[in-house]
């Protein structure tokens, strides 16, 4: 029996539904002579799912707040976003409010006034799922500064944070700005990255419910004045694995990793430091690899240490196994983790 034809009114009714569907994702190209010459213009024109392809080069004082789900990708080499004065938005060079992926970007020189907090960020995260690949943050008041988002995630790979922070005690951001500072997001995952030479603040500070630092280098170097190398003030489920950590001679604090010192612990908090090198170059003999300020037992396993004695590995509850004490200090590579253009 042949199928009956679809009545005309029903067939016509399909047309407006198709027309009302989401537009296909577009690629917006940014650069000299391109449809958009600034990243801000491309962000303003973008819709959910679009890609913003930015030609390699230096973009000066090109600030934008990203409120749609987009991918920003450098084309032909690294894209440098450079700030040369106080940022009028009071927050950062780029601000992300929703799911955003950024690949191949450098963020340099973010600065806001003391009235705005003195904590200008190369990138200010305000929510969603952020992915950073092959990026570079240098000489900002904060490298990455992330607000709390209970369902948000921040994934960082092959990315470098260098010399971010505020060094003038008279400035509002002094001691409160860091290479990397993440509020209470669901997950912070740092892989194959490099945080070094932070100014006064911490190399990495995370309030995330889950924090992972894996296959990365966290290094003060000879001139860095960071306090903690890794600070987990509210605990959380934390894994520090296969890393190289060096506390420098100018560090502001003898503790390398601090866990739970502010209280307000996240449920299920635990810390595992595994197969990690910890070097202490701070003079005075009071260096400490891990300070556990909680009642939760933490784990240090397979750790290699230099410049620390057996009594300087852990303060607070926990177990220490498989430690190797080194008599010669290993060299930690200073290479960039991001791919060269």
C-alpha positions as CSV (number, residue, x, y, z in Angstrom):
1,X,0.0,0.0,0.0
2,X,1.6,3.3,-1.0
3,X,2.3,5.9,1.7
4,X,-0.1,8.8,1.9
5,X,1.5,12.1,1.0
6,X,2.1,14.5,3.9
7,X,-0.6,17.1,4.1
8,X,0.6,20.5,2.9
9,X,0.1,22.4,6.1
10,X,2.3,20.0,8.1
11,X,5.0,20.1,5.4
12,X,5.0,23.9,5.5
13,X,5.2,23.9,9.2
14,X,8.7,22.3,9.0
15,X,10.2,25.3,7.3
16,X,10.1,27.9,10.1
17,X,11.5,25.2,12.5
18,X,14.5,24.8,10.2
19,X,14.9,28.6,9.8
20,X,14.8,29.0,13.6
21,X,17.7,26.5,14.2
22,X,21.1,27.7,15.3
23,X,23.3,29.1,12.6
24,X,26.3,27.0,11.6
25,X,29.6,27.8,13.4
26,X,31.7,30.4,11.7
27,X,35.4,31.3,11.7
28,X,36.2,34.9,12.2
29,X,39.7,35.9,11.2
30,X,41.5,38.7,13.0
31,X,44.6,40.6,11.8
32,X,45.8,43.4,9.5
33,X,43.6,43.6,6.4
34,X,41.2,40.9,7.8
35,X,37.5,41.3,8.3
36,X,38.2,42.1,12.0
37,X,41.4,43.9,12.9
38,X,41.0,43.5,16.7
39,X,40.1,40.6,18.9
40,X,37.6,42.8,20.6
41,X,35.7,43.3,17.3
42,X,35.7,39.6,16.6
43,X,34.4,38.7,20.1
44,X,31.6,41.3,19.7
45,X,30.6,39.6,16.4
46,X,31.0,36.0,17.6
47,X,28.2,33.5,18.4
48,X,28.3,30.2,20.4
49,X,30.5,27.7,18.6
50,X,32.5,30.1,16.5
51,X,36.2,30.0,16.1
52,X,38.3,33.3,16.3
53,X,41.4,32.7,14.2
54,X,44.0,35.4,15.1
55,X,47.0,36.0,12.9
56,X,50.3,35.9,14.8
57,X,51.6,39.3,16.0
58,X,51.3,41.8,18.8
59,X,47.9,43.3,19.7
60,X,48.3,46.3,22.0
61,X,45.5,47.2,24.5
62,X,43.0,44.9,22.7
63,X,40.7,44.1,25.6
64,X,37.6,42.0,25.5
65,X,35.0,40.2,27.6
66,X,33.9,36.9,26.2
67,X,30.3,36.0,26.9
68,X,29.7,33.4,24.1
69,X,31.3,29.9,23.8
70,X,34.2,30.3,21.4
71,X,37.6,29.0,20.5
72,X,40.5,31.5,20.1
73,X,43.4,30.1,18.1
74,X,46.7,31.7,17.0
75,X,47.5,31.2,13.4
76,X,51.1,31.3,12.1
77,X,52.8,31.8,15.4
78,X,52.1,33.2,18.9
79,X,49.6,36.0,19.4
80,X,50.8,38.5,22.0
81,X,48.2,40.6,23.9
82,X,50.1,43.4,25.5
83,X,48.7,46.0,27.9
84,X,50.6,49.3,28.3
85,X,48.5,51.1,30.9
86,X,45.7,50.7,33.4
87,X,43.0,48.5,32.0
88,X,39.7,50.4,32.0
89,X,37.6,47.3,32.8
90,X,39.4,46.9,36.1
91,X,39.9,43.2,35.6
92,X,42.1,41.9,32.8
93,X,43.2,41.8,29.2
94,X,40.6,39.1,28.4
95,X,37.7,38.2,30.6
96,X,35.9,34.8,30.1
97,X,32.3,34.3,31.3
98,X,31.6,31.0,29.7
99,X,33.2,28.0,27.9
100,X,36.3,29.2,26.1
101,X,39.3,27.5,24.6
102,X,42.5,29.6,23.9
103,X,45.5,28.2,22.1
104,X,48.8,30.0,21.3
105,X,48.2,33.3,23.1
106,X,50.6,35.4,25.3
107,X,49.3,37.8,27.9
108,X,51.7,40.5,29.0
109,X,51.6,43.6,31.2
110,X,48.1,43.5,32.7
111,X,47.7,46.3,35.3
112,X,44.8,47.9,37.0
113,X,44.7,50.8,39.5
114,X,44.8,50.3,43.3
115,X,41.2,51.5,43.4
116,X,40.3,48.5,41.2
117,X,42.3,46.1,43.5
118,X,45.7,46.3,42.0
119,X,45.2,42.7,40.6
120,X,44.9,43.1,36.9
121,X,45.1,39.7,35.2
122,X,46.3,38.5,31.9
123,X,43.2,36.4,31.9
124,X,40.2,36.8,34.2
125,X,38.0,33.8,34.5
126,X,34.4,34.4,35.7
127,X,32.8,31.0,34.9
128,X,32.4,28.1,32.6
129,X,34.9,25.6,31.3
130,X,38.2,27.2,30.3
131,X,40.9,25.4,28.3
132,X,44.4,26.9,27.8
133,X,46.9,25.4,25.4
134,X,50.4,26.7,24.6
135,X,49.8,30.0,26.3
136,X,52.2,32.4,28.1
137,X,51.5,34.8,31.0
138,X,54.3,37.3,31.9
139,X,54.7,40.5,33.9
140,X,51.0,40.9,34.9
141,X,49.8,41.7,38.3
142,X,48.1,38.3,38.2
143,X,48.8,35.8,35.5
144,X,45.5,33.9,35.5
145,X,42.9,35.1,38.1
146,X,39.8,32.9,38.4
147,X,36.6,33.5,40.3
148,X,34.7,30.7,42.0
149,X,32.4,28.6,40.0
150,X,31.1,25.4,41.6
151,X,30.6,23.6,38.3
152,X,33.4,25.3,36.3
153,X,36.6,23.6,35.2
154,X,40.0,25.0,34.2
155,X,42.3,22.9,32.1
156,X,45.9,24.1,31.4
157,X,48.4,22.4,29.2
158,X,51.8,23.4,27.9
159,X,51.5,26.9,29.4
160,X,53.9,29.1,31.1
161,X,53.5,31.6,33.9
162,X,56.4,34.0,34.5
163,X,57.1,36.9,36.8
164,X,53.5,37.8,37.6
165,X,52.7,39.6,40.9
166,X,53.1,42.9,42.6
167,X,56.4,43.8,44.2
168,X,55.6,47.3,45.7
169,X,54.4,47.0,49.3
170,X,52.5,50.3,48.8
171,X,50.3,48.8,46.1
172,X,46.9,47.1,46.8
173,X,48.0,43.8,45.2
174,X,51.1,43.3,47.2
175,X,51.2,39.8,48.6
176,X,47.7,39.1,47.1
177,X,48.7,38.5,43.4
178,X,50.2,35.4,42.0
179,X,51.4,33.6,38.9
180,X,48.2,31.6,39.0
181,X,45.2,32.0,41.4
182,X,42.1,30.0,41.0
183,X,39.0,30.2,43.2
184,X,36.6,27.5,44.2
185,X,36.0,25.8,40.8
186,X,35.2,22.2,40.4
187,X,38.5,21.2,38.8
188,X,41.8,22.8,38.1
189,X,44.0,20.5,36.0
190,X,47.6,21.7,35.2
191,X,49.6,19.5,32.9
192,X,53.0,19.8,31.3
193,X,53.3,23.5,32.3
194,X,55.8,25.8,33.9
195,X,55.2,28.4,36.7
196,X,58.3,30.4,37.7
197,X,59.8,33.5,39.2
198,X,56.5,34.7,40.8
199,X,56.7,38.1,42.7
200,X,55.9,37.8,46.4
201,X,52.7,35.8,45.9
202,X,52.5,32.1,45.1
203,X,53.6,30.2,42.1
204,X,50.3,28.3,42.1
205,X,47.3,29.0,44.4
206,X,44.2,26.9,44.1
207,X,40.9,26.8,46.1
208,X,39.5,24.2,43.6
209,X,37.6,21.2,44.9
210,X,40.0,19.1,42.8
211,X,43.5,20.3,41.9
212,X,45.9,18.3,39.7
213,X,49.5,19.5,39.0
214,X,51.2,16.9,36.9
215,X,54.4,16.7,34.8
216,X,55.0,20.4,35.5
217,X,57.8,22.6,36.8
218,X,57.1,25.0,39.7
219,X,60.3,27.0,40.1
220,X,61.3,30.2,41.9
221,X,64.7,30.3,40.3
222,X,67.5,32.7,41.5
223,X,65.3,35.9,41.4
224,X,61.8,34.7,42.2
225,X,60.4,36.0,45.5
226,X,57.3,33.7,45.7
227,X,55.9,32.6,49.1
228,X,54.5,29.1,48.7
229,X,55.3,27.1,45.6
230,X,51.9,25.5,45.7
231,X,49.2,26.8,48.1
232,X,45.9,24.8,48.6
233,X,44.4,26.9,51.4
234,X,41.0,25.0,51.6
235,X,42.4,21.6,50.9
236,X,40.4,19.7,48.2
237,X,41.3,16.5,46.5
238,X,44.8,17.4,45.4
239,X,47.3,15.4,43.3
240,X,50.9,16.7,42.8
241,X,52.6,14.1,40.6
242,X,55.7,13.8,38.5
243,X,56.6,17.4,39.0
244,X,59.8,19.4,39.6
245,X,59.5,22.0,42.4
246,X,62.3,24.4,43.5
247,X,62.1,26.9,46.4
248,X,64.5,29.7,45.6
249,X,66.9,31.6,47.8
250,X,64.7,34.7,47.9
251,X,61.4,32.9,48.8
252,X,59.2,34.7,51.2
253,X,58.2,31.5,53.1
254,X,60.1,28.4,54.0
255,X,57.1,26.1,53.2
256,X,57.1,24.6,49.7
257,X,53.5,23.1,49.6
258,X,50.8,24.3,52.0
259,X,47.6,22.3,52.5
260,X,44.5,23.6,54.3
261,X,46.1,26.4,56.3
262,X,43.0,28.6,56.0
263,X,40.5,26.0,57.1
264,X,37.1,25.7,55.5
265,X,38.1,22.4,54.0
266,X,36.3,21.0,50.9
267,X,34.6,17.7,51.6
268,X,36.8,14.7,51.0
269,X,40.0,16.7,51.1
270,X,43.2,14.7,50.6
271,X,46.7,15.4,49.3
272,X,49.0,13.0,47.4
273,X,52.5,14.1,46.4
274,X,54.0,11.4,44.2
275,X,57.2,10.9,42.3
276,X,58.1,14.6,42.6
277,X,61.4,16.4,42.9
278,X,61.5,19.1,45.6
279,X,64.6,21.3,45.9
280,X,65.1,23.8,48.7
281,X,67.6,26.6,48.0
282,X,66.4,28.8,50.9
283,X,69.1,29.4,53.4
284,X,68.5,29.1,57.2
285,X,67.8,25.4,57.6
286,X,64.0,25.8,58.2
287,X,62.7,24.7,54.9
288,X,59.7,22.4,54.8
289,X,58.4,20.3,51.9
290,X,54.8,20.0,53.0
291,X,52.8,21.7,55.7
292,X,49.6,19.9,56.4
293,X,47.4,22.1,58.6
294,X,44.5,19.6,58.5
295,X,43.5,16.5,60.4
296,X,43.5,14.5,57.2
297,X,46.5,12.2,56.6
298,X,48.4,13.2,53.4
299,X,50.7,11.0,51.4
300,X,54.2,11.7,50.2
301,X,55.5,8.8,48.1
302,X,58.6,8.4,45.9
303,X,59.8,11.9,46.5
304,X,63.3,13.1,45.7
305,X,64.5,16.0,47.8
306,X,67.5,18.3,47.9
307,X,68.4,20.7,50.6
308,X,66.0,19.1,53.1
309,X,66.6,16.7,55.9
310,X,64.4,13.8,56.9
311,X,62.7,16.0,59.5
312,X,61.8,18.6,56.9
313,X,59.5,16.5,54.7
314,X,56.1,16.8,56.4
315,X,54.6,18.7,59.2
316,X,51.2,17.4,60.2
317,X,49.4,14.0,59.8
318,X,50.5,11.8,56.9
319,X,52.8,9.1,55.6
320,X,56.2,9.5,53.9
321,X,57.5,6.6,51.9
322,X,60.2,6.0,49.3
323,X,62.1,9.2,49.8
324,X,65.5,9.7,48.1
325,X,67.7,12.4,49.6
326,X,70.0,13.9,47.0
327,X,73.5,15.3,47.7
328,X,73.8,17.1,44.4
329,X,71.1,19.5,43.1
330,X,69.5,18.4,39.9
331,X,69.2,21.0,37.1
332,X,65.6,21.9,36.2
333,X,65.1,22.9,32.6
334,X,64.1,26.5,31.8
335,X,62.7,25.7,28.3
336,X,59.3,27.0,27.3
337,X,56.6,24.4,27.6
338,X,54.5,25.8,24.7
339,X,55.3,24.9,21.1
340,X,57.6,27.3,19.3
341,X,56.0,29.2,16.4
